[in-house]
Amino acid sequence: MLISDDAALDVAFMALADPVRRRLIARLSRGPATVNELAEPFEISKQAVSKHIQVLEQAELVTRTRDAQRRPVHLNPARLEALTAWIDQYRLIREGQFRSLDAVLRSSTAHSGGHHSGDQSTQESR
């Protein structure tokens, strides 16, 4: 996925918007599992879990392989890393803005002698 690929981002974030799919991703972060294994903790049918997995596959968040009779589902960490990178670019911008604001506030406080000490002396003289 290219970071600028808006359609791919939309599909991935819509897939992650569902709490069942987020729980499936969390489970798969511990290792591959079959649909039956993934369905165990849910109060929904295996068919419903399979549909959730299909949505995650379309978003390229998971993949399936064939292992004899088993078809384990695997997390696609590269896709999650691409989403994280997209989010991080905006997080870093905001952190830079907050650092700049902190510097301005520190400078302003240093030049005014600090607001807290002035407030205390005013209250003590009353």
N, C-alpha and C positions, 0 to 999 in steps of 0.2 A: 504494500500500500504506500503510495506517495502521500506525504503529509498534506499536500494541496488537493488531494482527491476528495472533494466534498461528498460525493455520493457514497464512497467507501466509508467515510467517517460517519455519515448518517446511518448507514446499515449497521455498523458496529455499535454505535451508541444506542440505537433503537433496540438492538439485541440485548444490550446490557441493561436496558431500562426495566426489564422484567425481573422480579426477585427470584423466581425459580431458576432462570438462566444464570443469574449471578451466583446462586448457590451451586449450580452445576460447575461453573468456572472455578469456584472456591474448592470444590471437591477434586476437580481435575488438576488443580495446582499441586496436589499431593501425589499424583500419578495417574496413569491411564486407568480406565474402567469401562466395563461393558454397559449397555443400556440397562440391563437387569440390575447391575450393581448401582448405577446412578439412580434408578427408580426407587430403590429400597426406602430411603427416608421420606419420600413424598406420599401424600394422600391422593395422588392422581395416578391414572393408568400408565402403563409402560408405553402405550401408543402416544399419550400426551407428552411424556418425557422425550420420546423419539422425535416428536414434532419440534420441541424446544431445541433439541440437538441439531435438527436440520436448520433452524434459524441461526444457531451459532456457527454451523458449517458455512452457510451462505455469507455470513459476516467474516469468514475465515478466522474465527476465534478458536475453532477446534477442527481436528481432522480425524478421519477414521482409517484404520488399517485392517488388513485381514491376517489373522493368526489362526490357521487351521479353521476350526468352526467358529472361533471367536472373532468379533469385529470391535476391538477396543477403540474407545474415543480418547483422543490425546489433546491436551491443551496446545495451542500454537503460541508460544511465548514471543515469537518475533512480532506477531500482530499486536499483542498487548504492549510490547515495547514501543511500537510505532504510535499507538494511542497515547501512551505515557509521554512520548517525545512531543507530540502535538500539544498536550496539556502543559507540559513543562515550559514550552516557549512562552506561553502567556503567564505562567506562574513566575518565571524569571523576570519578565517585564514588570509585573506588579511588585516583586520583591525589590527591584531596583528603585521603583518609585517610592516605596516605603523607606528605603535607606536614605534617599534624598530628603524626604520629609523629616526623618529623624535628625539628619544633619542640620537642617534649617531650624528645627526646634531646639536642638542643643546650642546652636549659635545664638539664637534669640534669647534663650535662657541665660547663657553666659554673659551677654551684653546687658541684660536687664538686672543682673545680680541675683537672679532666681526669684520666682514668684512666691515660693513657699516661705522663705525667710522674711520677706516684706509683709506677708499676710500675718505672720506670727507677731511681729513687732506692732502692727496696727491693732491686733486683738489685745495684746498685753497692755497697751497704753489706755485702753478704754476703762 
